[in-house]
Amino acid sequence: MRATLVCGLLLFASCAEEPRSAPAARESARPHASIAGTRVALAPPPGFEPSERVQGFERAAGAAKIGVFELPASFDDALPDARESWAASGFELASEESIALDGRAGLLFAYRRTERNTARSGWLAIGGDELETLLLLAECDESARGELAADLRACVLGVRWQRAASALASFELRPADGLVLVSDDEHGQTYVAAGGPSPIPVGTPFLLASAHDEGLDSARLESNCEQRLAAALATVGASVGAIERSERVELGSQRGWELVARVRDPRAPGDWLGYAALVPLTQGHLLLLGHASPTESRAALELFARTARTLRLR
């Protein structure tokens, strides 16, 4: 895991944009800001904003980025040890030093690499214990190193890792026109077709969205998606029939899996709709489940899919 994992994470900056303008004017230091989907908070340097491409922050000027990774592995297992593997992956290890990350033992590595004929400098901070590891990456164009080195170093060393915080993600969905939110509590959110009577008749389209602290194997998202749908249907005596669509998708800015199936439901003849979407997160996952009667299936699927694509982590 060790060197391969670290070198893979180091490449998080390979999608950085080309430098666009002169560095922004300096501004007052910012307070710590929580990073969506993690238990980590950082005080980013001036000019950095939340990123849509990495889990952290970025700045256009100098193509600078700060990324955060929480790893379900011990510090000893995650710690890079094969220096030659860094060189084989195009990284030059410049230095390393012992540090503390939010009170936990760690190391800070400085490295250099070249990307698209542009020299870049980076810092990898890693710390943790026998259960988990926190890894922080900060990288910028070599031309911006003089300006940013001290700020980037201070940012990663000043990290706050709220290990005691709940692993359940906080999320938002904007229901598509035709769905209304009828429940929002610690168990999740429930949406139903607008205009329906109360109590809701059997077969009325409904979508359930919930957060869970159980981690998911990203290589088994498809089978997990089908299993979660089957388990939910079993509570009403229904079962999964033919799978109509099963594919990797982007829901909001999160990558997940979406499954659409025909469902056998004893409460009415015909092919009912079963819908499921899974989104793996650093800690846990999000699950969306939908169900609708045969007469409502076509319209319901459109509502479910449109709503799922508005997903945003808080």
Backbone bond lengths (Angstrom), bond angles and torsions (degrees), N, CA, C in turn:
res aa  C-N    CA-C-N  psi(-1)  N-CA   C-N-CA  omega(-1)  CA-C   N-CA-C  phi
1 M - - - 1.458 - - 1.517 110.83 -
2 R 1.324 116.77 -37.75 1.447 122.56 -157.88 1.518 113.74 -60.08
3 A 1.328 117.32 -74.37 1.460 118.69 -174.68 1.519 110.95 -65.95
4 T 1.334 117.39 -40.32 1.460 120.81 -179.20 1.515 110.73 -60.01
5 L 1.333 117.21 -46.48 1.457 121.72 -179.88 1.516 110.84 -61.07
6 V 1.316 116.22 -49.30 1.460 119.79 -176.40 1.514 111.59 -63.08
7 C 1.320 118.27 -45.53 1.457 120.22 -179.80 1.521 110.99 -65.10
8 G 1.334 116.87 -33.64 1.458 119.30 175.90 1.516 111.78 -65.00
9 L 1.332 116.65 -42.66 1.453 120.09 179.06 1.520 111.49 -68.47
10 L 1.329 116.58 -33.30 1.457 119.56 178.63 1.521 111.12 -60.12
11 L 1.321 116.25 -29.39 1.459 120.19 -177.79 1.524 112.91 -77.70
12 F 1.341 116.95 6.34 1.464 119.46 179.51 1.522 111.49 -57.55
13 A 1.326 117.43 -24.73 1.461 120.64 -176.63 1.521 112.78 -87.39
14 S 1.323 118.70 1.88 1.460 120.10 -175.22 1.519 112.27 -67.69
15 C 1.350 116.77 -16.42 1.464 119.00 178.47 1.519 111.41 -97.34
16 A 1.346 117.25 15.09 1.463 120.38 -178.38 1.512 110.91 -63.13
17 E 1.317 115.81 144.67 1.447 120.62 177.40 1.525 109.82 -72.84
18 E 1.332 116.46 159.30 1.445 120.46 172.97 1.521 108.84 -67.58
19 P 1.345 118.64 148.38 1.450 120.62 176.65 1.525 109.95 -55.62
20 R 1.364 115.48 136.17 1.447 119.03 -173.79 1.515 113.99 -109.44
21 S 1.318 118.14 -27.72 1.450 118.47 -174.32 1.515 109.24 -158.44
22 A 1.313 115.90 175.39 1.455 120.83 176.81 1.510 109.33 -66.00
23 P 1.350 118.70 153.36 1.446 121.16 -179.60 1.518 112.15 -54.96
24 A 1.327 115.26 141.29 1.455 120.86 -179.38 1.515 110.13 -67.75
25 A 1.331 116.31 154.03 1.459 120.67 177.51 1.512 109.97 -61.96
26 R 1.329 116.67 143.58 1.455 120.84 -178.90 1.515 110.14 -68.87
27 E 1.319 115.75 149.31 1.446 121.10 179.60 1.514 107.94 -135.18
28 S 1.321 116.57 175.26 1.457 120.08 -177.12 1.520 111.01 -64.07
29 A 1.335 116.55 151.81 1.464 121.75 -178.70 1.518 110.54 -60.93
30 R 1.331 115.84 146.90 1.448 120.99 -178.17 1.524 111.14 -98.58
31 P 1.315 116.49 154.76 1.469 119.02 173.74 1.523 109.99 -74.00
32 H 1.322 116.36 171.31 1.460 120.39 177.03 1.529 109.70 -64.10
33 A 1.321 115.45 140.94 1.465 122.32 177.96 1.518 108.71 -124.91
34 S 1.331 116.65 132.59 1.464 121.03 178.58 1.515 110.20 -70.98
35 I 1.323 116.16 144.74 1.454 122.01 179.06 1.520 108.23 -102.09
36 A 1.315 116.04 120.03 1.463 122.32 -174.14 1.520 111.58 -52.65
37 G 1.339 115.44 135.64 1.452 120.81 177.13 1.507 114.69 82.32
38 T 1.340 117.67 4.51 1.460 121.42 -179.94 1.524 109.69 -132.78
39 R 1.329 115.43 175.53 1.459 121.52 173.46 1.523 110.34 -106.22
40 V 1.328 114.98 26.05 1.456 122.05 -173.14 1.523 110.71 -111.49
41 A 1.338 115.87 141.21 1.464 121.98 172.81 1.519 108.65 -129.82
42 L 1.332 116.09 139.13 1.463 122.76 179.74 1.524 109.69 -130.62
43 A 1.315 115.91 154.07 1.462 122.15 171.54 1.522 106.92 -103.58
44 P 1.334 118.42 92.26 1.464 120.45 -173.81 1.521 111.77 -68.63
45 P 1.325 116.83 151.40 1.465 120.36 177.12 1.522 110.66 -64.08
46 P 1.334 117.39 162.70 1.469 120.54 177.09 1.520 111.50 -55.88
47 G 1.326 115.72 140.68 1.455 120.98 178.13 1.511 114.79 89.93
48 F 1.335 119.10 -7.31 1.462 122.28 179.07 1.525 110.00 -92.00
49 E 1.329 115.05 140.81 1.467 121.77 179.46 1.523 109.38 -129.12
50 P 1.347 118.30 158.19 1.467 120.29 175.50 1.521 110.87 -54.05
51 S 1.327 115.84 137.06 1.456 121.30 -174.69 1.518 111.74 -96.08
52 E 1.327 115.73 147.70 1.459 121.28 173.08 1.519 110.91 -96.22
53 R 1.341 117.72 -6.24 1.461 121.21 -176.45 1.519 113.38 -110.23
54 V 1.312 117.28 -25.05 1.456 120.10 176.75 1.516 108.15 -130.03
55 Q 1.312 116.89 158.55 1.458 121.71 178.02 1.523 107.74 -81.85
56 G 1.326 116.02 85.65 1.445 120.68 -175.04 1.513 111.04 163.01
57 F 1.341 116.59 -133.44 1.461 122.25 -174.95 1.522 110.34 -132.41
58 E 1.337 115.85 160.71 1.448 120.19 175.93 1.522 110.29 -150.87
59 R 1.335 114.62 161.57 1.453 122.42 176.67 1.503 107.83 -135.64
60 A 1.330 117.67 129.61 1.460 120.76 -176.64 1.523 111.03 -64.45
61 A 1.337 117.02 -47.11 1.460 120.16 -178.50 1.521 109.79 -67.41
62 G 1.318 116.13 122.56 1.459 119.58 -176.65 1.503 113.38 82.45
63 A 1.343 117.73 5.15 1.467 123.10 179.10 1.520 110.98 43.64
64 A 1.323 117.21 52.26 1.464 122.05 -174.96 1.521 111.26 -100.10
65 K 1.347 115.58 142.68 1.462 121.38 -178.85 1.516 110.71 -142.48
66 I 1.332 114.82 153.28 1.460 122.27 173.93 1.527 106.56 -130.98
67 G 1.326 117.41 120.61 1.458 121.79 -178.25 1.514 112.02 -116.65
68 V 1.328 116.22 150.17 1.464 123.26 -177.20 1.520 109.78 -124.98
69 F 1.339 116.47 134.57 1.458 121.41 178.69 1.530 108.94 -137.74
70 E 1.328 117.55 124.61 1.462 122.52 172.29 1.524 107.03 -101.87
71 L 1.328 116.53 122.61 1.458 121.30 -173.11 1.526 110.71 -112.06
72 P 1.333 118.21 131.12 1.476 121.44 178.28 1.520 111.33 -81.16
73 A 1.328 116.17 53.90 1.463 121.99 -178.48 1.522 108.44 -143.24
74 S 1.322 116.52 154.28 1.456 120.00 179.85 1.523 110.32 -66.74
75 F 1.312 115.65 157.38 1.460 121.48 178.09 1.525 110.52 -58.27
76 D 1.325 117.33 -42.53 1.461 120.60 -179.44 1.521 112.05 -62.11
77 D 1.340 116.79 -39.16 1.461 120.10 -179.01 1.527 112.05 -73.01
78 A 1.321 116.50 -34.53 1.468 119.89 -176.12 1.516 112.83 -83.65
79 L 1.315 118.00 -19.20 1.458 122.07 -174.56 1.522 111.24 -65.46
80 P 1.344 118.04 124.14 1.472 119.17 178.32 1.524 110.64 -67.23
81 D 1.336 115.97 135.61 1.462 118.63 -176.83 1.521 113.96 -126.19
82 A 1.312 118.46 -22.64 1.466 120.61 -175.46 1.524 109.43 -95.83
83 R 1.312 117.08 94.51 1.460 120.36 -176.50 1.532 111.69 -60.70
84 E 1.330 115.47 -34.04 1.456 117.82 -178.72 1.525 111.95 -64.58
85 S 1.339 117.39 -27.25 1.459 119.84 179.94 1.524 111.34 -69.20
86 W 1.325 116.56 -27.71 1.462 119.51 175.83 1.525 108.50 -64.57
87 A 1.318 116.62 -46.92 1.459 120.73 -179.31 1.523 110.64 -62.38
88 A 1.333 116.67 -39.94 1.460 120.70 -179.85 1.522 111.27 -63.24
89 S 1.333 117.12 -25.95 1.465 121.45 179.88 1.525 111.91 -94.92
90 G 1.326 117.25 6.61 1.449 120.69 176.46 1.514 115.10 92.13
91 F 1.354 117.13 14.52 1.457 121.09 -179.37 1.530 110.16 -110.84
92 E 1.312 116.18 136.82 1.460 122.34 174.85 1.522 108.44 -104.98
93 L 1.322 116.29 113.73 1.457 121.01 179.19 1.520 108.92 -76.23
94 A 1.337 117.14 117.24 1.457 121.89 -175.43 1.523 112.48 -90.62
95 S 1.323 118.35 -40.00 1.461 120.92 -177.70 1.522 109.99 -166.40
96 E 1.332 116.16 165.32 1.460 121.36 172.11 1.526 108.60 -146.92
97 E 1.322 116.06 150.67 1.457 121.00 -179.92 1.523 109.60 -151.24
98 S 1.316 115.56 151.78 1.461 121.26 177.11 1.523 109.16 -76.42
99 I 1.349 115.70 137.14 1.458 121.44 -179.38 1.526 108.55 -140.81
100 A 1.330 116.39 179.69 1.461 122.80 170.68 1.519 107.57 -123.63
101 L 1.333 116.44 131.85 1.457 121.76 175.88 1.520 108.10 -110.08
102 D 1.312 116.32 106.25 1.458 122.82 -178.35 1.534 110.68 49.01
103 G 1.325 115.49 44.78 1.455 121.44 176.25 1.512 115.18 86.32
104 R 1.337 117.77 1.27 1.464 120.98 -179.53 1.517 110.28 -110.00
105 A 1.326 116.18 144.13 1.457 120.88 -178.56 1.519 110.62 -60.78
106 G 1.331 116.16 140.70 1.444 119.02 -179.99 1.514 112.44 -160.47
107 L 1.318 115.71 -176.00 1.460 123.29 178.85 1.523 108.31 -135.58
108 L 1.316 115.58 149.78 1.458 122.21 174.80 1.519 108.09 -120.21
109 F 1.333 116.39 121.08 1.455 122.70 178.38 1.530 109.11 -106.74
110 A 1.319 116.91 138.57 1.463 121.98 170.93 1.525 107.43 -109.19
111 Y 1.328 117.25 138.85 1.458 120.62 -178.34 1.521 110.43 -144.18
112 R 1.317 115.65 167.57 1.458 122.83 174.21 1.515 108.33 -134.59
113 R 1.303 115.28 152.28 1.457 120.52 175.22 1.518 108.27 -156.00
114 T 1.333 116.52 169.39 1.458 121.67 178.31 1.525 109.02 -120.88
115 E 1.333 114.98 131.02 1.466 120.75 -179.58 1.516 108.59 -132.65
116 R 1.347 115.97 122.95 1.469 121.18 -178.87 1.532 111.07 48.99
117 N 1.321 114.65 46.99 1.465 122.46 178.17 1.523 113.20 64.76
118 T 1.328 116.96 17.11 1.461 121.40 177.74 1.520 109.13 -114.94
119 A 1.331 116.13 123.97 1.469 120.06 177.73 1.520 109.27 -73.69
120 R 1.341 116.15 136.37 1.457 121.64 -179.17 1.528 109.50 -131.37
121 S 1.330 115.81 148.69 1.459 122.28 177.07 1.513 108.77 -117.07
122 G 1.328 116.42 144.02 1.454 119.35 -178.69 1.505 112.75 -142.87
123 W 1.320 115.03 160.57 1.454 123.75 176.77 1.514 108.23 -131.00
124 L 1.312 115.86 129.71 1.456 122.27 177.13 1.525 107.82 -116.45
125 A 1.328 116.30 117.10 1.464 121.70 176.49 1.516 108.04 -109.36
126 I 1.323 116.77 131.84 1.458 120.99 -177.08 1.523 109.26 -139.24
127 G 1.321 116.01 134.87 1.462 120.83 179.55 1.512 110.18 -159.47
128 G 1.318 116.68 164.61 1.458 119.63 179.64 1.505 111.77 162.77
129 D 1.329 115.80 -152.27 1.456 121.12 -178.55 1.518 109.26 -145.54
130 E 1.330 117.36 -155.94 1.464 120.00 -176.75 1.527 113.05 -76.63
131 L 1.333 117.91 -7.29 1.462 120.96 -177.31 1.521 113.41 -108.64
132 E 1.329 117.41 -43.49 1.455 121.22 -173.65 1.521 110.74 -140.50
133 T 1.323 113.99 161.32 1.460 120.56 178.31 1.521 109.41 -134.65
134 L 1.318 115.41 139.21 1.456 121.89 173.93 1.520 108.52 -108.64
135 L 1.331 116.08 130.87 1.452 121.16 -179.35 1.525 108.29 -126.74
136 L 1.326 116.09 129.44 1.457 122.79 179.91 1.523 109.22 -122.39
137 L 1.316 115.82 135.21 1.454 121.33 179.34 1.522 109.31 -124.02
138 A 1.323 117.26 129.73 1.453 121.95 176.30 1.519 107.91 -130.47
139 E 1.339 116.92 126.62 1.461 120.09 -173.47 1.520 110.05 -144.08
140 C 1.334 116.40 145.99 1.459 121.23 177.24 1.525 109.49 -151.35
141 D 1.320 115.56 166.41 1.461 119.46 172.91 1.522 109.12 -60.11
142 E 1.332 116.10 145.00 1.466 120.52 179.20 1.524 111.30 -56.40
143 S 1.336 116.35 -32.24 1.467 120.24 -179.27 1.527 112.11 -65.48
144 A 1.347 117.23 -21.20 1.465 120.69 -179.83 1.523 112.20 -100.12
145 R 1.327 116.73 1.00 1.458 119.55 -175.06 1.532 112.07 -60.32
146 G 1.339 117.05 -44.09 1.445 119.51 -179.06 1.511 112.89 -59.00
147 E 1.330 115.78 -36.26 1.461 120.64 -179.56 1.516 112.66 -77.91
148 L 1.344 117.06 -36.64 1.460 120.47 -167.90 1.528 115.25 -105.37
149 A 1.316 118.63 -16.41 1.467 120.16 -171.27 1.520 112.34 -53.52
150 A 1.325 117.95 -50.46 1.468 120.53 -177.13 1.523 111.37 -64.66
151 D 1.335 116.70 -41.42 1.469 120.32 -178.53 1.526 111.43 -67.12
152 L 1.343 117.01 -42.06 1.457 119.97 -179.45 1.526 111.04 -66.50
153 R 1.308 115.83 -40.58 1.462 119.59 177.87 1.534 110.33 -62.60
154 A 1.321 116.88 -45.87 1.466 120.52 179.69 1.529 111.22 -63.12
155 C 1.326 116.19 -35.45 1.469 120.17 -179.31 1.524 110.90 -64.20
156 V 1.334 117.65 -50.61 1.467 119.20 -176.40 1.528 111.14 -70.30
157 L 1.338 117.62 -34.58 1.460 119.15 -179.87 1.522 111.88 -74.41
158 G 1.339 117.50 -20.09 1.459 121.13 179.37 1.513 113.92 -93.73
159 V 1.340 117.63 16.13 1.467 121.61 -177.29 1.525 111.93 -60.85
160 R 1.325 115.05 148.16 1.459 122.13 171.34 1.527 108.11 -116.91
161 W 1.322 115.52 123.92 1.465 121.46 -176.81 1.525 107.49 -117.62
162 Q 1.303 116.61 103.99 1.458 121.97 -173.65 1.529 110.09 -87.90
163 R 1.319 114.95 74.64 1.464 120.48 -176.17 1.525 112.44 -61.12
164 A 1.342 117.31 -28.86 1.463 120.47 -177.65 1.523 112.44 -80.56
165 A 1.335 116.69 -9.36 1.460 120.10 -177.27 1.524 110.39 -70.55
166 S 1.324 115.42 155.51 1.457 120.57 178.40 1.515 110.43 -62.21
167 A 1.317 115.56 139.81 1.463 119.71 178.56 1.516 111.96 -81.77
168 L 1.335 118.04 -8.63 1.453 120.36 -178.51 1.522 110.08 -70.20
169 A 1.317 115.91 129.46 1.452 120.67 -178.97 1.520 110.33 -77.03
170 S 1.314 115.92 148.16 1.455 122.28 173.15 1.521 106.98 -101.47
171 F 1.328 117.13 130.79 1.456 119.77 -173.37 1.520 111.19 -140.34
172 E 1.325 114.95 164.87 1.458 121.85 177.14 1.520 109.37 -131.86
173 L 1.330 115.49 145.62 1.457 122.65 171.36 1.527 107.94 -131.12
174 R 1.325 116.00 144.18 1.466 120.11 172.90 1.523 106.68 -106.13
175 P 1.336 117.60 108.24 1.460 118.65 -176.12 1.528 111.64 -64.08
176 A 1.323 115.40 137.00 1.460 120.15 176.35 1.521 109.31 -63.89
177 D 1.326 116.20 152.54 1.459 119.77 175.98 1.520 108.91 -55.34
178 G 1.319 116.01 125.46 1.456 120.38 -175.27 1.507 112.45 114.82
179 L 1.344 116.61 -12.71 1.461 121.94 174.06 1.521 108.75 -119.64
180 V 1.320 116.79 146.18 1.463 121.27 176.40 1.526 109.19 -131.37
181 L 1.330 115.85 146.04 1.462 121.99 178.00 1.524 108.85 -80.11
182 V 1.337 117.05 124.33 1.466 120.61 -179.69 1.520 112.50 -115.07
183 S 1.341 117.45 -11.98 1.459 120.26 179.16 1.513 109.64 -154.57
184 D 1.357 116.10 135.77 1.453 121.82 178.04 1.522 107.30 -147.21
185 D 1.336 117.10 100.76 1.456 120.62 -177.87 1.523 109.43 -144.17
186 E 1.343 117.19 -165.84 1.458 120.18 -177.18 1.523 112.90 -66.09
187 H 1.329 117.28 -14.56 1.462 120.46 -179.97 1.525 111.70 -88.85
188 G 1.327 117.95 -14.62 1.454 120.86 179.70 1.513 112.12 134.09
189 Q 1.323 114.73 -161.00 1.460 121.50 -178.74 1.521 109.74 -121.99
190 T 1.338 116.11 143.18 1.464 121.89 179.06 1.520 109.07 -124.78
191 Y 1.328 115.33 127.50 1.460 121.84 178.08 1.532 108.61 -119.13
192 V 1.340 116.74 141.28 1.459 121.01 176.43 1.518 109.32 -131.90
193 A 1.332 116.03 165.78 1.454 120.93 178.44 1.522 110.27 -61.76
194 A 1.323 115.62 133.74 1.462 120.72 -178.46 1.529 110.62 -66.37
195 G 1.325 115.38 146.38 1.467 120.79 174.49 1.505 115.27 84.54
196 G 1.325 117.84 1.58 1.457 120.25 179.93 1.515 111.93 -76.55
197 P 1.319 117.18 150.86 1.466 120.14 178.39 1.523 111.51 -72.66
198 S 1.310 116.33 168.66 1.464 121.71 175.76 1.520 108.03 -121.16
199 P 1.320 119.57 132.68 1.473 125.41 -1.82 1.527 112.54 -67.11
200 I 1.322 115.98 158.19 1.458 122.21 -174.86 1.527 109.66 -69.48
201 P 1.316 118.43 126.08 1.465 120.43 178.70 1.526 112.07 -63.99
202 V 1.322 116.08 150.91 1.464 121.25 176.58 1.521 109.38 -58.96
203 G 1.339 116.22 133.87 1.451 121.31 179.04 1.511 114.48 95.12
204 T 1.344 117.68 -8.89 1.458 120.22 176.13 1.531 108.98 -62.91
205 P 1.319 118.31 132.96 1.481 119.22 -179.75 1.523 111.69 -57.40
206 F 1.333 116.00 132.78 1.458 119.95 173.43 1.520 109.20 -143.20
207 L 1.340 114.83 149.60 1.461 122.49 -179.09 1.519 108.17 -129.39
208 L 1.333 116.32 127.02 1.461 122.54 177.95 1.519 108.76 -108.59
209 A 1.338 117.51 133.73 1.459 122.35 177.92 1.522 108.45 -127.80
210 S 1.332 117.20 128.26 1.462 120.02 -176.43 1.520 110.71 -146.75
211 A 1.352 115.57 153.78 1.459 122.43 176.74 1.519 109.04 -105.12
212 H 1.331 116.92 144.63 1.461 122.65 -178.06 1.524 109.37 -135.94
213 D 1.339 116.27 148.43 1.464 119.53 -178.62 1.519 113.11 -90.47
214 E 1.300 117.72 1.12 1.466 121.70 178.85 1.527 110.36 -78.62
215 G 1.327 116.32 129.11 1.456 120.30 177.42 1.520 111.30 -74.08
216 L 1.335 116.82 156.45 1.453 121.75 -179.43 1.524 110.74 -121.92
217 D 1.314 116.51 144.65 1.454 122.52 173.15 1.522 107.44 -79.70
218 S 1.334 117.38 112.83 1.459 120.90 -175.95 1.529 112.45 -61.15
219 A 1.336 117.56 -21.03 1.460 120.89 179.58 1.526 111.94 -80.53
220 R 1.342 116.74 -10.34 1.472 119.99 -176.78 1.525 111.43 -122.27
221 L 1.320 117.28 28.49 1.459 119.64 -178.21 1.528 112.18 -62.70
222 E 1.327 116.73 -39.53 1.463 119.47 -177.64 1.528 111.03 -61.97
223 S 1.328 116.84 -50.05 1.465 118.89 -179.16 1.522 110.99 -67.19
224 N 1.339 117.64 -36.43 1.460 120.09 176.61 1.515 111.64 -62.14
225 C 1.324 115.97 -39.62 1.457 121.21 -179.75 1.534 110.22 -62.00
226 E 1.314 115.81 -46.49 1.471 119.52 179.85 1.524 111.13 -66.06
227 Q 1.328 117.50 -39.62 1.465 120.64 179.63 1.525 111.93 -64.12
228 R 1.342 117.21 -41.15 1.463 120.31 179.87 1.531 110.53 -65.71
229 L 1.316 117.13 -40.90 1.458 120.07 178.03 1.519 110.87 -64.40
230 A 1.331 116.86 -44.82 1.460 120.86 -179.90 1.522 111.46 -61.40
231 A 1.318 117.00 -41.33 1.466 120.54 -179.88 1.522 111.38 -64.96
232 A 1.340 116.24 -40.09 1.464 119.35 179.29 1.526 111.16 -67.19
233 L 1.323 117.57 -41.38 1.459 121.39 -179.84 1.517 111.78 -65.91
234 A 1.321 115.95 -34.36 1.460 119.93 -178.36 1.528 112.43 -61.07
235 T 1.323 117.73 -24.80 1.469 120.11 -179.38 1.528 111.96 -67.68
236 V 1.344 117.10 -20.67 1.475 119.80 177.36 1.525 110.44 -113.62
237 G 1.335 117.24 14.73 1.458 121.08 177.48 1.508 114.34 80.58
238 A 1.327 118.18 11.16 1.462 121.99 -179.51 1.525 109.98 -97.64
239 S 1.331 116.70 166.95 1.466 121.13 -179.25 1.518 110.35 -147.59
240 V 1.337 115.53 157.49 1.459 121.54 179.65 1.519 109.68 -74.53
241 G 1.337 116.46 132.57 1.455 121.88 174.39 1.516 109.46 -101.81
242 A 1.326 116.54 -121.88 1.469 120.57 -179.55 1.528 110.80 -77.03
243 I 1.334 115.69 139.52 1.461 121.29 174.34 1.519 108.40 -85.85
244 E 1.318 117.65 120.12 1.457 121.42 -178.84 1.530 112.26 -89.87
245 R 1.317 116.78 -34.68 1.454 120.32 179.96 1.516 109.12 -153.64
246 S 1.325 116.15 134.56 1.460 121.76 178.88 1.521 107.23 -149.17
247 E 1.354 117.17 110.13 1.455 119.34 -172.03 1.520 111.86 -156.88
248 R 1.322 114.63 156.90 1.459 121.06 174.76 1.525 108.62 -74.44
249 V 1.324 116.37 136.47 1.462 121.13 -176.87 1.522 109.83 -140.91
250 E 1.325 116.00 168.90 1.448 122.51 170.98 1.522 107.81 -107.71
251 L 1.315 115.90 123.12 1.457 121.88 178.37 1.523 106.68 -111.97
252 G 1.322 116.22 106.97 1.444 119.55 -168.46 1.514 107.14 66.74
253 S 1.313 117.48 -127.16 1.469 121.37 176.61 1.521 111.34 -103.11
254 Q 1.348 116.61 12.27 1.457 121.23 -176.58 1.534 110.55 -106.90
255 R 1.324 115.74 139.32 1.456 119.61 177.65 1.519 109.86 -90.12
256 G 1.315 115.86 133.25 1.450 119.98 -178.58 1.514 111.51 -151.18
257 W 1.320 115.07 -158.14 1.469 121.11 -179.73 1.521 108.80 -132.00
258 E 1.342 115.90 140.12 1.461 121.65 -178.78 1.520 109.15 -126.87
259 L 1.333 115.83 136.42 1.464 121.31 -176.64 1.520 109.18 -134.29
260 V 1.325 115.73 134.85 1.471 122.90 176.14 1.516 107.55 -124.15
261 A 1.332 116.40 129.43 1.467 119.81 -175.48 1.525 110.91 -137.84
262 R 1.316 114.20 153.48 1.460 120.20 166.93 1.523 107.69 -81.09
263 V 1.292 116.05 141.99 1.464 121.02 -173.01 1.529 110.38 -124.38
264 R 1.320 115.47 137.62 1.471 121.26 173.09 1.531 107.29 -94.66
265 D 1.333 115.28 115.58 1.464 121.23 -178.09 1.526 108.13 -124.54
266 P 1.332 117.78 122.79 1.464 120.64 -175.60 1.521 114.09 -67.98
267 R 1.332 117.34 -8.62 1.460 118.98 -175.78 1.520 113.14 -81.21
268 A 1.351 116.68 -12.56 1.469 120.02 178.11 1.515 108.55 -164.17
269 P 1.340 117.76 151.01 1.465 120.03 178.11 1.515 111.13 -74.88
270 G 1.330 115.06 166.56 1.459 120.18 176.33 1.520 112.13 96.12
271 D 1.329 114.45 176.57 1.465 121.42 -178.02 1.526 110.66 -90.72
272 W 1.321 115.61 110.12 1.448 121.24 174.99 1.519 109.09 -78.55
273 L 1.332 116.48 169.20 1.460 121.76 178.67 1.520 110.49 -102.63
274 G 1.328 116.15 131.90 1.455 121.80 169.60 1.515 109.27 -120.21
275 Y 1.322 116.30 131.00 1.466 120.84 -177.16 1.519 108.78 -130.66
276 A 1.325 116.40 136.58 1.466 120.37 176.90 1.516 109.48 -145.84
277 A 1.336 115.54 143.95 1.463 121.50 174.90 1.524 108.21 -141.49
278 L 1.320 115.84 136.31 1.468 122.57 179.49 1.519 109.31 -122.39
279 V 1.328 116.18 135.78 1.459 121.67 177.59 1.523 108.24 -127.82
280 P 1.337 118.99 107.46 1.470 120.69 177.02 1.518 110.62 -73.92
281 L 1.323 116.39 140.13 1.453 122.42 178.75 1.522 108.94 -123.87
282 T 1.323 116.34 171.97 1.465 120.11 177.44 1.516 110.28 -56.95
283 Q 1.330 116.07 -42.54 1.456 121.80 176.09 1.526 108.06 -121.33
284 G 1.335 117.37 104.99 1.455 120.91 176.66 1.515 113.90 85.00
285 H 1.351 115.02 -154.07 1.458 119.94 -178.94 1.524 109.81 -159.84
286 L 1.339 115.32 166.50 1.457 122.90 173.60 1.526 108.24 -110.60
287 L 1.316 115.52 143.47 1.462 121.58 -179.00 1.517 109.35 -130.40
288 L 1.334 116.38 130.12 1.460 122.50 174.36 1.523 108.20 -119.70
289 L 1.315 116.46 131.17 1.468 122.00 -179.71 1.523 109.34 -130.67
290 G 1.337 116.49 133.01 1.455 121.19 178.20 1.522 111.65 -131.61
291 H 1.336 116.19 154.40 1.452 122.10 -176.81 1.524 107.53 -152.55
292 A 1.316 117.21 139.65 1.466 120.86 178.68 1.521 110.01 -156.56
293 S 1.329 115.47 152.72 1.465 121.31 -179.30 1.524 110.51 -72.08
294 P 1.342 117.94 166.63 1.469 120.68 -178.01 1.522 113.32 -55.73
295 T 1.323 118.35 -40.82 1.472 120.29 -177.79 1.530 112.86 -70.48
296 E 1.324 116.65 -19.00 1.460 120.60 -177.77 1.537 113.13 -105.01
297 S 1.320 117.13 -4.23 1.459 121.04 -167.54 1.519 114.52 -59.34
298 R 1.327 117.29 -50.39 1.463 120.42 -173.79 1.536 111.31 -61.30
299 A 1.308 116.74 -49.13 1.464 120.12 -179.24 1.527 110.99 -68.00
300 A 1.339 116.42 -37.68 1.463 119.96 -177.92 1.523 111.61 -64.48
301 L 1.327 117.01 -40.80 1.461 119.93 -179.15 1.524 110.85 -59.93
302 E 1.315 117.03 -42.18 1.459 120.32 178.65 1.529 110.76 -62.16
303 L 1.326 116.92 -42.05 1.464 120.67 179.98 1.528 111.00 -65.16
304 F 1.338 116.15 -43.45 1.470 119.90 -178.89 1.527 110.42 -62.64
305 A 1.336 116.67 -48.44 1.463 120.71 -176.34 1.521 111.33 -64.69
306 R 1.315 117.16 -41.85 1.472 120.19 179.78 1.518 110.67 -65.16
307 T 1.321 116.97 -39.25 1.460 120.18 179.09 1.525 110.89 -67.23
308 A 1.325 117.43 -43.53 1.467 121.21 -179.06 1.527 111.59 -59.23
309 R 1.310 117.34 -33.01 1.469 120.73 -177.17 1.523 113.34 -77.68
310 T 1.316 117.37 -3.40 1.464 119.84 175.10 1.532 111.66 -94.49
311 L 1.330 117.48 4.39 1.451 121.60 -176.32 1.528 112.00 -52.48
312 R 1.332 115.21 133.77 1.470 121.07 175.14 1.512 109.01 -142.43
313 L 1.332 116.44 130.54 1.460 120.69 175.41 1.523 109.67 -80.30
314 R 1.334 115.38 144.27 1.467 119.85 179.33 1.519 109.73 -103.42
